[in-house]
Amino acid sequence: MQRIDLRDASGTCSASVLPEFGFNLFQLAVAGNEVLWAHSDIEQGIARPSGSGIPILFPFPGRLSGSTFTWNNRVYSLPNDDGLGHAIHGFVLDRAWRVVDRQSSEVTGEFQASLDAPELAKQWPSDFRIRCCYSLQTTGLDARYHVENVGSELLPCGLGTHAYFRLPSDVAATGRCLLQFSAESHWQLDNMLTVGDEATKCANDRHEQFRAGIAIRDLQLDDVFSDMVFVNGQATAAIVNQSAGETMTLTWDHHCDACVVYIPPHREAICIEPCTLVPGGFGFAGDDEGLQVLAPGESFEHRLSIVLKG
């Protein structure tokens, strides 16, 4: 499997991308400190596509109820692969992308349904193109995700990223790691699907705990949050490693007003997953949950950054 290695001009930051495996950026190191977690088999293409690095989730992040999707009175059959009978995480995280530009510290990949997976014409209402550019800086990564409706019908869609951020292997150090983010609403789940048509407000004490920083050691999370708090158009989440004196900060723009936070069973990582819509939001038929509906030729671009500082 092709692997693309990147390095910033100073030599401080490095990263590796697998274009043939969903354009997954599975390694990111700053001053020799690995930021991301990935399964040891990922370069062989046999690891779970959503289980390592930074999977890209499009045209829907999270789960859709069941294995069909109805849009404009037409029913589309979808793969159901979450073990519960639901379609999950879209179509692009496990397929081969094309590399359209490559430099020493930057790489751009592209996936277009009609070119790269023609069978998707029967599974989604319109043709789409998604382009991702990863660019290294001295302290981390800048990412741009450009989505365009290149078909002739309306394109309902949502975009998310599913980054696995590495936690310390030392138990004592993990106990001194804090998670920080600020969201005003929390969604209830049933069979791993959001239920109801609106979120509940986070309890004041819970909101304050997450804002100030809560010990990851004490958390069990696979939760959906929304109404993220934006400051100057940016939302942030951070992992504070008090033992190492390091902070990883994930920053993203206004396109993603929802965020899933997940700690996998192995507890070697924590996932912070900004999403343009609440997972399952296609079932609500409204824009309040962030569903994008692009007319032919329309597009949007989402940006995020990952920074590690001591």
C-alpha distance (Angstrom), angle and dihedral (degrees) to the residues before:
residue distance angle dihedral
M1 . . .
Q2 3.79 . .
R3 3.77 115.3 .
I4 3.80 123.9 -167.8
D5 3.79 117.3 -155.7
L6 3.79 121.1 -158.6
R7 3.79 132.8 -168.4
D8 3.79 130.4 -178.4
A9 3.81 121.0 -122.5
S10 3.81 93.2 -98.8
G11 3.80 93.3 50.3
T12 3.80 90.0 -125.6
C13 3.80 99.0 110.6
S14 3.81 127.6 47.0
A15 3.80 135.6 175.2
S16 3.80 141.3 176.8
V17 3.81 129.2 -145.9
L18 3.82 132.2 -166.6
P19 3.84 107.0 -151.4
E20 3.80 93.0 -176.3
F21 3.81 92.1 53.8
G22 3.78 101.9 58.8
F23 3.82 93.6 -64.8
N24 3.79 85.8 -77.1
L25 3.80 115.1 -176.2
F26 3.79 96.9 -150.4
Q27 3.80 103.2 167.4
L28 3.80 128.9 47.6
A29 3.78 121.0 164.4
V30 3.81 129.3 179.0
A31 3.81 116.0 -165.5
G32 3.80 88.4 -17.1
N33 3.81 94.3 -51.9
E34 3.82 113.2 122.6
V35 3.79 112.4 -134.5
L36 3.81 100.6 -175.3
W37 3.79 133.9 57.9
A38 3.81 121.6 -137.6
H39 3.79 135.2 172.0
S40 3.81 114.3 -104.8
D41 3.83 90.7 -120.0
I42 3.77 97.5 54.1
E43 3.82 95.1 103.9
Q44 3.80 89.6 56.0
G45 3.81 89.2 56.9
I46 3.80 92.9 -124.1
A47 3.79 98.7 104.5
R48 3.79 119.3 102.8
P49 3.84 104.0 -83.9
S50 3.80 94.1 -134.7
G51 3.80 94.2 42.9
S52 3.82 106.7 76.4
G53 3.78 145.0 39.8
I54 3.81 114.7 -13.0
P55 3.81 111.3 -30.2
I56 3.82 113.1 -166.2
L57 3.82 113.1 -134.4
F58 3.82 116.4 -153.3
P59 3.05 148.4 -175.7
F60 3.79 84.0 6.2
P61 3.81 130.6 12.7
G62 3.78 118.7 -147.6
R63 3.77 123.4 -0.7
L64 3.78 134.9 -25.0
S65 3.77 116.3 -155.7
G66 3.80 110.3 -98.1
S67 3.78 127.1 -24.2
T68 3.80 100.8 -64.8
F69 3.78 133.7 68.8
T70 3.81 124.3 -159.3
W71 3.79 121.1 -152.7
N72 3.81 126.7 166.0
N73 3.80 90.1 -9.4
R74 3.79 93.0 -55.4
V75 3.80 121.9 115.9
Y76 3.80 119.7 -141.1
S77 3.81 122.3 -163.4
L78 3.79 114.6 -134.9
P79 3.79 133.6 -171.6
N80 3.81 110.8 -99.2
D81 3.75 107.2 -149.9
D82 3.80 110.7 146.4
G83 3.81 95.1 93.5
L84 3.81 90.9 -113.3
G85 3.80 98.3 75.1
H86 3.79 96.0 -96.1
A87 3.80 132.1 122.5
I88 3.80 109.8 -120.1
H89 3.82 141.4 -164.7
G90 3.79 100.4 -7.0
F91 3.80 131.2 -102.9
V92 3.81 110.3 -63.9
L93 3.81 107.4 62.6
D94 3.82 96.0 82.9
R95 3.81 102.2 30.6
A96 3.79 131.2 93.0
W97 3.80 116.0 -95.0
R98 3.79 126.0 -159.8
V99 3.81 119.4 -118.1
V100 3.81 106.7 -131.1
D101 3.81 100.0 172.8
R102 3.78 133.2 16.0
Q103 3.80 132.5 -177.9
S104 3.78 132.8 161.2
S105 3.82 94.1 -90.9
E106 3.81 101.7 20.2
V107 3.78 139.0 51.3
T108 3.80 132.6 -179.1
G109 3.79 124.8 -158.5
E110 3.77 131.3 -173.8
F111 3.78 137.3 -161.0
Q112 3.80 123.9 -171.5
A113 3.77 117.6 -178.1
S114 3.81 97.8 -142.3
L115 3.82 92.7 47.6
D116 3.78 102.9 36.5
A117 3.82 103.5 30.7
P118 3.85 110.8 12.3
E119 3.81 91.2 178.3
L120 3.80 88.0 73.2
A121 3.81 89.3 75.3
K122 3.81 86.4 82.4
Q123 3.78 93.9 45.9
W124 3.83 103.9 51.5
P125 3.82 135.7 36.7
S126 3.81 99.4 -117.0
D127 3.78 142.0 12.5
F128 3.79 114.4 -94.9
R129 3.77 140.3 -170.0
I130 3.79 123.9 -154.5
R131 3.79 121.8 -172.0
C132 3.80 124.4 -170.4
C133 3.80 126.3 -166.5
Y134 3.81 120.9 -169.2
S135 3.80 116.2 -167.0
L136 3.81 124.8 -178.7
Q137 3.78 124.8 -137.2
T138 3.80 128.0 -176.6
T139 3.80 93.6 -92.4
G140 3.79 101.3 31.6
L141 3.78 148.4 -54.7
D142 3.79 139.5 -33.9
A143 3.81 116.5 -159.7
R144 3.80 132.0 -168.8
Y145 3.81 123.9 -170.2
H146 3.81 116.1 -168.3
V147 3.80 118.1 -168.8
E148 3.81 123.2 -169.9
N149 3.79 135.6 178.1
V150 3.81 102.9 -131.2
G151 3.79 93.8 168.7
S152 3.79 133.8 85.3
E153 3.83 99.0 -111.5
L154 3.79 134.9 63.0
L155 3.81 112.5 -76.0
P156 3.82 116.3 -143.7
C157 3.78 108.6 -164.9
G158 3.74 150.7 151.6
L159 3.81 131.1 -161.7
G160 3.78 131.0 -151.8
T161 3.79 141.6 161.3
H162 3.79 123.9 -141.4
A163 3.81 105.6 -158.8
Y164 3.81 119.0 -178.4
F165 3.80 108.1 -146.4
R166 3.78 114.4 -159.3
L167 3.80 120.1 -118.2
P168 3.82 123.4 -154.7
S169 3.79 115.2 -85.4
D170 3.80 90.2 -140.8
V171 3.81 110.6 90.9
A172 3.79 93.8 -145.0
A173 3.81 91.6 51.0
T174 3.79 91.6 48.5
G175 3.78 88.3 53.4
R176 3.80 88.3 60.0
C177 3.82 95.0 50.2
L178 3.78 116.8 108.8
L179 3.80 130.7 -161.2
Q180 3.80 116.8 -145.6
F181 3.80 129.9 -174.5
S182 3.77 137.5 128.5
A183 3.82 123.1 -128.8
E184 3.78 128.6 153.2
S185 3.82 99.8 -156.8
H186 3.79 137.5 49.5
W187 3.82 127.3 -164.7
Q188 3.78 125.9 -138.6
L189 3.81 116.7 -128.3
D190 3.80 131.1 -147.8
N191 3.81 118.0 -176.0
M192 3.83 85.1 -10.9
L193 3.83 92.5 -58.6
T194 3.78 125.5 113.5
V195 3.79 110.2 -109.9
G196 3.79 130.7 -153.1
D197 3.76 126.5 21.5
E198 3.77 99.1 -89.1
A199 3.77 139.6 35.9
T200 3.76 126.5 -113.7
K201 3.76 119.3 -118.4
C202 3.78 114.4 -103.2
A203 3.76 111.8 -107.2
N204 3.80 109.7 -102.2
D205 3.79 93.6 -116.7
R206 3.82 92.6 48.1
H207 3.80 92.2 47.6
E208 3.79 90.5 50.5
Q209 3.81 92.4 47.3
F210 3.78 92.6 55.7
R211 3.81 92.7 42.1
A212 3.79 92.8 51.7
G213 3.83 95.3 38.1
I214 3.79 130.7 -89.2
A215 3.81 126.2 -146.7
I216 3.79 110.1 -100.3
R217 3.80 90.3 -150.0
D218 3.81 89.1 69.8
L219 3.81 96.8 48.7
Q220 3.79 134.2 101.1
L221 3.78 106.0 -179.4
D222 3.78 140.8 170.7
D223 3.79 94.2 139.7
V224 3.79 138.7 146.4
F225 3.80 118.9 -135.9
S226 3.81 129.4 -178.6
D227 3.79 141.1 174.0
M228 3.77 88.5 62.4
V229 3.79 115.2 -162.3
F230 3.80 110.4 -110.8
V231 3.79 124.2 -163.3
N232 3.80 114.8 -166.6
G233 3.79 88.8 -13.6
Q234 3.81 94.6 -52.5
A235 3.81 133.2 107.3
T236 3.78 120.7 -161.1
A237 3.77 140.1 -163.8
A238 3.78 124.4 -176.0
I239 3.78 141.7 -167.4
V240 3.79 109.7 -151.0
N241 3.81 114.4 -158.9
Q242 3.80 100.4 -163.6
S243 3.80 93.8 -178.0
A244 3.81 93.7 56.8
G245 3.80 95.0 33.8
E246 3.83 90.1 -125.0
T247 3.79 133.2 130.6
M248 3.79 126.5 -162.2
T249 3.79 110.7 -157.6
L250 3.80 124.1 -166.6
T251 3.80 113.2 -163.7
W252 3.81 126.9 -175.6
D253 3.78 140.6 173.5
H254 3.80 134.1 -108.5
H255 3.81 94.7 -85.1
C256 3.81 90.1 81.4
D257 3.79 111.5 60.6
A258 3.82 92.8 157.3
C259 3.78 130.4 64.0
V260 3.80 133.4 -173.9
V261 3.79 117.0 -151.3
Y262 3.79 115.2 -161.9
I263 3.79 135.1 173.3
P264 3.82 110.5 -161.6
P265 3.81 119.8 -137.6
H266 3.82 92.9 -104.2
R267 3.85 88.3 60.1
E268 3.80 91.8 -150.8
A269 3.80 90.3 118.8
I270 3.76 144.1 19.6
C271 3.81 123.5 -137.6
I272 3.79 121.1 -140.2
E273 3.80 107.7 -173.7
P274 3.82 119.6 -174.2
C275 3.83 110.6 -161.5
T276 3.79 133.0 -172.0
L277 3.79 89.2 -137.5
V278 3.76 138.8 22.0
P279 3.83 106.8 -90.3
G280 3.78 106.8 -100.7
G281 3.80 89.3 25.1
F282 3.79 92.7 131.8
G283 3.79 87.3 76.4
F284 3.80 93.0 61.6
A285 3.83 97.4 61.1
G286 3.79 92.8 -147.5
D287 3.78 139.5 103.1
D288 3.80 93.8 -129.1
E289 3.78 90.3 86.9
G290 3.81 93.0 49.5
L291 3.79 103.4 -99.9
Q292 3.81 109.5 165.0
V293 3.81 116.9 -146.7
L294 3.80 109.8 -171.5
A295 3.78 122.6 -165.8
P296 3.82 117.1 -141.0
G297 3.79 108.0 -66.8
E298 3.81 94.8 15.6
S299 3.80 121.9 123.9
F300 3.78 144.9 171.2
E301 3.80 135.1 -158.6
H302 3.79 128.0 -143.3
R303 3.81 123.7 -163.3
L304 3.77 133.4 -164.8
S305 3.78 138.0 165.4
I306 3.79 136.5 -154.7
V307 3.80 117.7 -153.9
L308 3.80 129.5 -179.9
K309 3.80 117.4 -164.2
G310 3.77 133.7 170.7
